Amino acid sequence: MSGQSPAPGATVSRIFIDGLIVPAVIGIHDHEQAGPQRLRIDAQLCFDASGAAGDDIGGTVDYAAVVELIESVCRDNTRLLLESLSTQLLDALFARFPLLGVDLKLGKPDIFSQVENIGIRSLRGRMW
């Protein structure tokens, strides 16, 4: 369930991923649907890290698995809108990992020459 509350006394942590570049077929224009373009993804994933106190990967969220999931969703789906891809990514992340909240930013760095990046930011659950 998204946005769960942590247990009393829990250690709440955030995994951050900055500047993950993945190829994706996304956009409303014909040239965007003709082949993959670069997407820049930034994410913060909030979770109860109390289980990681024993220095066991099983007690935390494996960020390598998070990156793999994001890459897979982007690679395996053609979308028109960043908003629909964002929803699909959030659904997949909450289905796979015990998350309290996610702050997800998707951008198209190559769309306009005069901007570094343009896109959307989506929030789901509780972040603190």
N, C-alpha and C positions, 0 to 999 in steps of 0.2 A: 504494500500500500504506500502510495507516495505521501510524503510529508508527515510521517510518523513522528511522534515525540520520543526523544531518547529516554532511557531509563533514568531514574533519579541518581545523581552522582556520576553520570556517564561523562566520558571524555569525548567531546564532539570535535571532529577534525574535518578539514577540507582537503581533498586532492585537487590540485590545479593542473590544468593542461593549457599551455599557452602556445599558440601558433602551430597547431597541428595542420599540416597541409595534406589534403586528400583530393584525388581526382573524382569528379562527379558530373554526371549529365543532369543539368538543372537549368531551368530558365524558360521564359515564355517565347523567346525569339527562336526562329529556325536555326540560326547559327549556334545558339546555345544547346540545342538538341542534337546537333550534328556530331558532337563528340564531347569528351570530358573537358571540364575546365577546372582550374584550381579553386578549392574552397579552403578558407582559413577558419579553423575551429578553435575557440577558447572555451574552456569549461571549468567550473568548480563544482565538485561533488561533495556534499556534506553528509557525514555518516557518524555513527556511534563507534568510536575507535577503542572503546574499553576492552574489547577482546584482543587487541594487539599488544597489551601490556606484557604478555608472555613471549613476545618476539616471534610470533607465529603468523605467517601470511594468511592462514585460515581465519584469523581474527580481525582482518581488515579487508579493504577493497583493493584488489590487485589492479594497479593502474595500467599494467601492460594489457590485461584483459579488457579494460575500459577502452584503450586505444584500438585494440583489435576489433571490438564491437562497433565502435564509431566508424572505422574504416570499412568494415563489412557492410553496414547499413548504407553508407554513402556509395559504395562500389556497386552494390546489387540492386539499386533502385533508381529509376528515372523519375524526376519530379519537375513540375513547373515552378513551384514556389519554395522559397527557403522556409516559409512558415509551415508547410506540410512536412518538409524534411525534418524540421526542428521537432514537430510533434512526434514523428516516427522515432527519432533518436531518443527523445525523452521517454516514450513508451518502452522502448527496448532497454534503456538504462535502468528504469525502475523495475522492469520485469526480471532483470538478471541480477541486480545488486541490491543490498539492503540500505537504500539511501533515504536520507531525511529531506534532502532538497538538492536541486540542481540549478545552476546558473549557466546557461548555454548561449554562446554567441557564434553565429554563422556569418561568414562574410565572403564576398567575391572580390578579391584583391585586384583582379585584372579587368574589371568592367569599365572603369573610368580612369583615364591617365592622370587626372588632376586630384584624385583621392587615393589614399593609401589602402583603404578597405571600405566596403559598404555592405550592409547586411542587416540582420536582426538580432535581437537579444530576447531570449525566453527564460522565464523563471517558473519553476514548479516546486512545490513543497515548501518547507521551512528552512530558511538560512539564518544562521546566527554565528 
